[in-house]
Amino acid sequence: MLEYNIDLSGKTILVTGAAGFIGSNLSKRLLSDFEGIKVIGIDSITDYYDVNLKYERLQEIESLSKDWTFIKGNIADKALIEQVFTEHSIDVVVNLAAQAGVRYSITNPDAYVESNLIGFYNILEACRHHEVEHLVYASSSSVYGSNKKVPYSTDDKVDNPVSLYAATKKSNELMAHAYSKLYNIPSTGLRFFTVYGPAGRPDMAYFGFTDKLVKGDTIKIFNYGNCKRDFTYIDDIVEGVVRVMRHAPEKRTGEDGLPIPPYKVYNIGNNQPENLLDFVSILQEELIRAGVLPADYDFEAHKELVPMQPGDVPVTYADTTPLEQDFGFKPSTPLREGLRKFAEWYIK
Ligand SMILES: NC(=O)c1ccc[n+]([C@@H]2O[C@H](COP(=O)([O-])OP(=O)(O)OC[C@H]3O[C@@H](n4cnc5c(N)ncnc54)[C@H](O)[C@@H]3O)[C@@H](O)[C@H]2O)c1
């Protein structure tokens, strides 16, 4: 196990994408768990999905603590980012702001270049000039492309992205490596594997399926249900991010007198791939249990098995051994438990 070398109490943390699914849950957790912490959230509130959900998440954080500051702004705006770092003397950054989604990158590539490349570059530059203690940033399981070997390991070659989204996430890891090497900025990238839970992203399959089933529409199950995914419950992701934030990779000098990059990348996934059809069956059972769907719902009549979509990959499944070894933690919330919480939130 690694020893924590950052005490988050009393620190100022910048969370980008703070109105997003993961960012909002992380902000709440930081504000409730660490004495004297200040959390600065930034988000441009993109309309990629319903902005009301983002404003609701922000309201919930706002009601929790006075040590919370929200800035509505774009991380691709370099002057704004410079101003935020200057005004708030940021100790730790968690960069979650991004244009997410694989399918949307096929029709809207500009959004990915702006948020994921220019925005991330601005964050790196600010970390460089303001001597941030640790930069933690979101990567994605999509960097594994259509790799055949599972479970996916951070030692695997990931040079063949199958979407622009994946290419931007891999680029983030490369850019972070260069900045860690050149400017000795401790950075940790986290490859998240399909995150789900209450107030999650409406663009994701479990949420979209629920909306459709409620309306009585038919849901399309891609690759005839033979997709396997690591579905990772939001609280597990937040727990992983908080642990990782507290250990910045050590600064060391190599034989050439230059920094050995203080740089790490971890997978953070459930390590237990679930078949999409089983996933959907559990979801349906839990939606009935929570009263979202009627007890006699004819599920068979509302599902259609269809082929793969461009950019999709058949199996994603994380090797989480390094995370376990270094942080003594791996996501473990059972799917039924997580979907139960989602269904109970949905009915409210
Ligand atoms: N949820 C998942 O399953 C998953 C899986 C892999 C990786 N990730 C990554 O994790 C991070 C968080 O994901 P999420 O699920 O919370 O997504 P999300 O879309 O709910 O949150 C991202 C937030 O970033 C904001 N944003 C986008 N571009 C911005 C910009 N230029 N400036 C400021 N704010 C901007 C959006 O308004 C949004 O609120 C993202 O980087 C995503 O790519 C998520």
The ligand as a Tripos MOL2 file, in Angstrom:
@<TRIPOS>MOLECULE
LIG
   44    48     1     0     0
SMALL
NO_CHARGES

@<TRIPOS>ATOM
      1 N1        -19.5440    8.2520  -16.5490 N.am      1 LIG1
      2 C1        -18.7760    7.3470  -17.1490 C.2       1 LIG1
      3 O1        -19.1750    6.1910  -17.3150 O.2       1 LIG1
      4 C2        -17.3810    7.6920  -17.5950 C.ar      1 LIG1
      5 C3        -16.5910    6.6560  -18.1230 C.ar      1 LIG1
      6 C4        -15.3010    6.9610  -18.5510 C.ar      1 LIG1
      7 C5        -14.8080    8.2560  -18.4220 C.ar      1 LIG1
      8 N2        -15.6080    9.2380  -17.9160 N.ar      1 LIG1
      9 C6        -15.0590   10.5940  -17.8170 C.3       1 LIG1
     10 O2        -15.2850   11.0880  -16.5140 O.3       1 LIG1
     11 C7        -15.4780   12.4950  -16.5520 C.3       1 LIG1
     12 C8        -16.7870   12.8600  -15.8680 C.3       1 LIG1
     13 O3        -17.8290   12.1510  -16.5280 O.3       1 LIG1
     14 P1        -19.3640   12.2820  -16.1410 P.3       1 LIG1
     15 O4        -19.9720   10.9570  -16.3650 O.co2     1 LIG1
     16 O5        -19.4810   12.9590  -14.8380 O.co2     1 LIG1
     17 O6        -19.8540   13.2360  -17.3330 O.3       1 LIG1
     18 P2        -20.8120   14.5300  -17.2900 P.3       1 LIG1
     19 O7        -21.0850   14.8610  -18.7130 O.co2     1 LIG1
     20 O8        -21.9580   14.2870  -16.3920 O.co2     1 LIG1
     21 O9        -19.8810   15.6270  -16.6430 O.3       1 LIG1
     22 C9        -18.9450   16.3870  -17.3620 C.3       1 LIG1
     23 C10       -19.2220   17.8460  -17.0660 C.3       1 LIG1
     24 O10       -18.2290   18.6270  -17.7300 O.3       1 LIG1
     25 C11       -18.8570   19.8100  -18.2000 C.3       1 LIG1
     26 N3        -18.0330   20.3240  -19.3100 N.ar      1 LIG1
     27 C12       -17.8860   19.8110  -20.5430 C.ar      1 LIG1
     28 N4        -17.0400   20.5620  -21.2550 N.ar      1 LIG1
     29 C13       -16.6410   21.5680  -20.4430 C.ar      1 LIG1
     30 C14       -15.7610   22.6540  -20.6030 C.ar      1 LIG1
     31 N5        -15.1170   22.8810  -21.7540 N.pl3     1 LIG1
     32 N6        -15.5700   23.4960  -19.5590 N.ar      1 LIG1
     33 C15       -16.2140   23.3070  -18.3660 C.ar      1 LIG1
     34 N7        -17.0740   22.2820  -18.1690 N.ar      1 LIG1
     35 C16       -17.2660   21.4230  -19.1960 C.ar      1 LIG1
     36 C17       -20.2490   19.4030  -18.6260 C.3       1 LIG1
     37 O11       -21.1580   20.4980  -18.5840 O.3       1 LIG1
     38 C18       -20.5850   18.3200  -17.5870 C.3       1 LIG1
     39 O12       -21.3720   18.8550  -16.5360 O.3       1 LIG1
     40 C19       -15.4170   12.9010  -18.0170 C.3       1 LIG1
     41 O13       -14.1030   13.3210  -18.2880 O.3       1 LIG1
     42 C20       -15.7150   11.6030  -18.7500 C.3       1 LIG1
     43 O14       -15.1330   11.6040  -20.0220 O.3       1 LIG1
     44 C21       -16.8860    8.9890  -17.4920 C.ar      1 LIG1
@<TRIPOS>BOND
     1     1     2 1
     2     2     3 2
     3     2     4 1
     4     4     5 ar
     5     4    44 ar
     6     5     6 ar
     7     6     7 ar
     8     7     8 ar
     9     8     9 1
    10     8    44 ar
    11     9    10 1
    12     9    42 1
    13    10    11 1
    14    11    12 1
    15    11    40 1
    16    12    13 1
    17    13    14 1
    18    14    15 2
    19    14    16 1
    20    14    17 1
    21    17    18 1
    22    18    19 2
    23    18    20 1
    24    18    21 1
    25    21    22 1
    26    22    23 1
    27    23    24 1
    28    23    38 1
    29    24    25 1
    30    25    26 1
    31    25    36 1
    32    26    27 ar
    33    26    35 ar
    34    27    28 ar
    35    28    29 ar
    36    29    30 ar
    37    29    35 ar
    38    30    31 1
    39    30    32 ar
    40    32    33 ar
    41    33    34 ar
    42    34    35 ar
    43    36    37 1
    44    36    38 1
    45    38    39 1
    46    40    41 1
    47    40    42 1
    48    42    43 1
@<TRIPOS>SUBSTRUCTURE
     1 LIG1         1 GROUP 0 **** ****
